[in-house]
Amino acid sequence: MKRFIVAPSILTANFLNLGKELDNLKEAGLEWIHYDVMDYNFVPNLTFGPKILSDITSKYDFKIDIHLMVQVLNISVEEYLKPFINNKIKQLTFHFESLNKEQVVEFISFCKKNNIAASLAVNPDTSLSYLDEYLNDLDNILVMSVFPGFGGQKFIEKTYEKIKALKNLKLEKKLNFRIQVDGGVNEQTFKLVQEAGAEMIVAGSYLVGGLSVEKIKQRVWKLEN
């Protein structure tokens, strides 16, 4: 069976033991981690910045999937992103709702220039049609199955139809972007997400938060098979 990419979100980690959490993910065989950046502006929560990311990437060789739930104000998108960039950053996601049209174009250009996958996220109540003009330039589309801002939320059921619609659009127009889903994913919801067309998933509390290496391995196996 096709192997899907699983990117554990460290948002639900015990931050007093973040090193141990990351050690367990590495020992369990995970290649990716999902790094949520929130600014208490676009979403009502505040999380990580470049410093913690630098500390993580200086010690671990995870492929990093950065999810930016922020608004870029008073500086360029490139200036905002530069402190986050190193050779372990493989994908950058901005929310479509957080950027104006000029910023979207600048963001995609920045990703192409730095050989990073360019990704846009859409909230549960945002129509996929808003992405039409960018589809040829995107490497990934992140479908949010919860409203961004907090981990541990329940999966929004209508997301399945949204993923199916995106898969059909991809096939119809012969496009190359990857379909990613984030929010409320576990072994029950993932089976339907997989059938709907998701190719990369973000899993927070299901994989991160004091679990043993063996438990993580068992859960990842279920997600990937």
C-alpha positions as CSV (number, residue, x, y, z in Angstrom):
1,M,0.0,0.0,0.0
2,K,1.1,3.5,-0.7
3,R,3.1,5.1,2.1
4,F,1.8,8.5,3.2
5,I,3.9,11.2,4.8
6,V,3.1,11.7,8.5
7,A,4.3,14.9,10.1
8,P,3.9,15.0,13.9
9,S,3.0,18.4,15.3
10,I,5.0,19.4,18.3
11,L,2.3,21.9,19.4
12,T,1.0,19.2,21.8
13,A,4.4,18.4,23.3
14,N,5.3,18.8,26.9
15,F,7.7,21.7,26.5
16,L,9.6,20.9,29.7
17,N,10.6,17.7,28.0
18,L,10.7,18.7,24.3
19,G,14.1,17.1,23.8
20,K,12.8,13.8,25.0
21,E,9.6,14.1,22.9
22,L,11.8,14.7,19.8
23,D,14.1,11.8,20.7
24,N,11.1,9.5,20.9
25,L,9.9,10.7,17.5
26,K,13.3,10.1,16.0
27,E,13.7,6.7,17.5
28,A,10.2,5.8,16.3
29,G,11.4,6.4,12.7
30,L,9.6,9.7,12.0
31,E,11.3,11.8,9.2
32,W,9.2,15.0,9.4
33,I,8.0,17.3,12.1
34,H,5.3,20.0,11.8
35,Y,6.3,23.3,13.3
36,D,3.3,25.6,14.1
37,V,4.1,29.3,14.3
38,M,1.3,31.5,15.8
39,D,1.4,35.2,16.4
40,Y,-1.6,36.0,18.7
41,N,-2.9,38.1,15.8
42,F,-4.1,35.9,13.0
43,V,-4.9,33.3,15.6
44,P,-5.6,33.7,19.3
45,N,-2.5,31.8,20.4
46,L,1.3,32.4,20.6
47,T,3.8,29.6,19.9
48,F,7.3,29.2,18.5
49,G,9.7,31.5,16.7
50,P,13.1,31.1,14.9
51,K,15.2,30.4,18.0
52,I,13.5,27.2,19.0
53,L,13.5,26.1,15.4
54,S,17.2,26.7,15.2
55,D,17.8,24.7,18.4
56,I,15.8,21.8,17.0
57,T,17.5,21.8,13.6
58,S,21.0,22.1,15.1
59,K,20.5,18.8,16.9
60,Y,18.0,16.8,14.8
61,D,17.8,15.9,11.1
62,F,14.1,16.0,10.8
63,K,12.6,17.4,7.6
64,I,10.8,20.5,8.8
65,D,7.3,21.5,7.7
66,I,6.6,25.1,8.9
67,H,3.0,26.1,9.3
68,L,2.7,29.9,9.6
69,M,-0.5,31.1,11.3
70,V,0.6,34.7,11.2
71,Q,0.1,38.0,9.5
72,V,3.1,39.8,8.1
73,L,2.9,43.5,8.9
74,N,5.3,46.3,8.3
75,I,8.0,44.1,6.7
76,S,8.3,42.1,3.5
77,V,7.4,38.4,3.5
78,E,11.0,37.6,2.6
79,E,12.3,39.6,5.6
80,Y,9.8,37.8,7.9
81,L,10.9,34.3,6.6
82,K,14.7,34.7,6.5
83,P,15.3,33.9,10.2
84,F,13.4,30.6,9.8
85,I,15.3,29.3,6.9
86,N,18.0,26.6,6.9
87,N,18.7,23.5,4.9
88,K,16.3,21.3,6.9
89,I,13.2,23.5,6.1
90,K,11.5,21.5,3.3
91,Q,8.0,23.1,3.3
92,L,6.6,26.4,4.2
93,T,2.8,27.0,4.6
94,F,1.1,30.4,4.9
95,H,-2.7,30.7,5.3
96,F,-4.4,32.1,2.2
97,E,-6.6,34.1,4.6
98,S,-3.6,35.9,6.2
99,L,-1.9,37.3,3.1
100,N,-2.9,39.8,0.5
101,K,-2.4,39.0,-3.2
102,E,1.0,40.7,-3.5
103,Q,2.2,38.8,-0.4
104,V,1.1,35.4,-1.8
105,V,3.1,36.1,-5.0
106,E,6.1,37.1,-2.9
107,F,5.8,34.1,-0.7
108,I,5.7,31.6,-3.6
109,S,8.6,33.3,-5.3
110,F,10.6,33.2,-2.0
111,C,10.0,29.4,-1.7
112,K,11.0,28.7,-5.4
113,K,14.2,30.8,-4.9
114,N,15.1,28.8,-1.8
115,N,14.1,25.4,-3.1
116,I,11.4,25.0,-0.5
117,A,8.0,23.5,-1.2
118,A,5.4,26.4,-1.4
119,S,2.2,25.6,0.4
120,L,-1.0,27.5,1.1
121,A,-3.5,26.5,3.8
122,V,-7.2,27.1,3.7
123,N,-9.5,27.3,6.8
124,P,-12.6,25.0,7.0
125,D,-14.9,27.8,5.9
126,T,-12.7,29.0,2.9
127,S,-13.6,27.9,-0.6
128,L,-11.0,26.1,-2.6
129,S,-11.9,28.4,-5.5
130,Y,-9.9,31.2,-4.0
131,L,-6.7,29.2,-4.8
132,D,-7.5,28.8,-8.5
133,E,-5.0,31.4,-9.7
134,Y,-2.1,29.8,-7.7
135,L,-2.6,26.1,-8.3
136,N,0.0,25.8,-11.0
137,D,2.7,27.3,-8.7
138,L,1.9,25.4,-5.5
139,D,3.7,22.3,-4.3
140,N,1.3,21.6,-1.5
141,I,-2.2,22.6,-0.3
142,L,-3.0,22.2,3.4
143,V,-6.7,21.6,4.1
144,M,-7.5,22.6,7.7
145,S,-9.9,20.1,9.3
146,V,-10.1,22.4,12.4
147,F,-9.9,26.1,12.8
148,P,-6.3,27.1,13.4
149,G,-5.0,28.2,16.8
150,F,-5.1,25.2,19.2
151,G,-4.2,21.5,19.2
152,G,-6.5,18.7,20.3
153,Q,-9.6,19.8,18.4
154,K,-12.2,17.5,16.9
155,F,-12.1,16.8,13.2
156,I,-14.7,18.7,11.2
157,E,-16.6,16.2,9.1
158,K,-17.2,18.3,6.0
159,T,-13.4,18.3,5.4
160,Y,-13.7,14.9,3.7
161,E,-15.7,16.4,0.9
162,K,-13.3,19.2,0.6
163,I,-10.3,16.8,0.2
164,K,-12.2,14.8,-2.4
165,A,-13.0,18.0,-4.4
166,L,-9.3,19.0,-4.2
167,K,-8.2,15.6,-5.4
168,N,-10.7,15.7,-8.3
169,L,-9.5,19.2,-9.3
170,K,-5.9,18.0,-9.2
171,L,-6.6,15.0,-11.4
172,E,-8.8,17.0,-13.8
173,K,-6.2,19.7,-14.4
174,K,-3.2,17.4,-14.1
175,L,-1.6,19.4,-11.4
176,N,1.3,18.4,-9.2
177,F,0.6,19.8,-5.7
178,R,0.4,17.5,-2.7
179,I,-2.7,17.4,-0.6
180,Q,-2.1,17.7,3.2
181,V,-4.6,17.8,6.1
182,D,-4.2,19.1,9.6
183,G,-6.4,18.9,12.6
184,G,-8.1,16.1,14.6
185,V,-6.4,13.3,12.7
186,N,-6.2,9.9,14.4
187,E,-6.5,6.3,13.3
188,Q,-10.3,6.6,12.8
189,T,-10.4,9.9,10.9
190,F,-7.3,9.1,8.9
191,K,-8.8,6.1,7.2
192,L,-11.4,8.4,5.6
193,V,-8.9,11.2,5.0
194,Q,-6.7,8.7,3.2
195,E,-9.6,7.5,1.0
196,A,-10.6,11.1,0.3
197,G,-7.2,11.8,-1.2
198,A,-4.8,13.2,1.4
199,E,-1.1,12.4,0.8
200,M,0.4,14.1,3.9
201,I,-1.1,14.4,7.3
202,V,-0.3,16.3,10.5
203,A,-1.0,14.5,13.7
204,G,-0.6,16.3,17.0
205,S,-2.0,14.8,20.2
206,Y,-2.3,11.4,18.6
207,L,1.5,11.1,18.3
208,V,3.0,13.8,20.6
209,G,2.5,14.3,24.3
210,G,4.4,11.9,26.5
211,L,3.9,8.7,24.5
212,S,6.5,5.9,24.5
213,V,8.5,5.1,21.5
214,E,6.6,1.8,21.1
215,K,3.2,3.5,21.3
216,I,4.3,6.1,18.6
217,K,5.5,3.3,16.4
218,Q,2.2,1.4,16.7
219,R,0.2,4.5,15.9
220,V,2.4,5.6,12.9
221,W,2.2,2.1,11.5
222,K,-1.6,2.3,11.6
223,L,-1.5,5.7,9.9
224,E,0.8,4.7,7.1
225,N,-0.6,1.3,6.3
